[in-house]
């Protein structure tokens, strides 16, 4: 018959964000804002250059950066709220 041994150790429990959803959400919001800005330019003031495309590209880039910054801030809040508990592990 095997002998069961209880082993205790301290573990840290915290919530951590997933970075990819923040990145994608920021990019999509940036594309929407860029497209809105580009389409709000009156037709008579537009140049022959594809300004809307540039605004969408820059908006997506800035949105991705803003999404990552938001994820890092949420992660730091999660680190501050982390709890250390004692867990018991059964070993046989």
N, C-alpha and C positions, 0 to 999 in steps of 0.2 A: 504494500500500500504506500502510495506516494505521500510525502509530507508537504502540507501547504504552508508557505512562508508569506507573511505579510511584509511588504516593503513600502515605506512612506517616503515621498519626496515632494518638494515644493514645485508647483507649476504656475505659470503666469497665463491668465486668461484675458484676452482682449479681442475687440472687433477690429478687423482690418479691411479697408475698402479694396475692391478690385479696380485696378487702374484702367483697364481697357474700356469698361462702360463709361467712365469719366472722360476718357480720351475721345471716344466716338460721339458722346453727347455734346461735348464742347465743339468738336468739328462740325457737327450738324447744325448747331446753333450759330456758329460762325458763318457757315454757308448761307443760312437763311438771312442773317443780318447783312452779309455782303450782297446777296441778290436783291434784298430790299433796298439797300442804298443805291445799288447800280440802276435799278429800275425806277427809282424816284428822281433820277436826273432827267430834266425835261429833254425831249427829243431835239429841240433846236440848239441846246447847249452841249450835246454829245459830240465827241470828236470821232474821227474815222477809226481810231484805235479801239481795241476791245476792252474798254474800261471795266465793263461788267465782269469780265473774266478775271481781270486783276483783282477787283474787289472781292470776288468770291474766293479766289485763291488766298489772298491775304486774310480774309475773314476766317477761312477754315484754319489757317495756321495759327492765328491769334486765339481762336476758339479751342484748339487742341492744347495750346500752352495754358490757357485759362483752366481747362479741365484738369490738366495734370497738377497745376497749382492747387486747385480745389481738393483733389485727391490727397495731396501731401498734407494739406491743412487738416483734413478729416482724419488722416492717419496719425498725425501728431496729437489730435484730441483723443484718439483711441489709446495711444501710448500713455497719456496722462491719466486716463480712466482705467487703466489695466489693474487687475486684482491678482494678488498672489494668494493661492490656496494650497492646502496640503492634500495630496492625492494618495490613495492607498492602492498598491498594485499587488495582485495575487500571483505568486510564483509557485509552481509545483515541481 
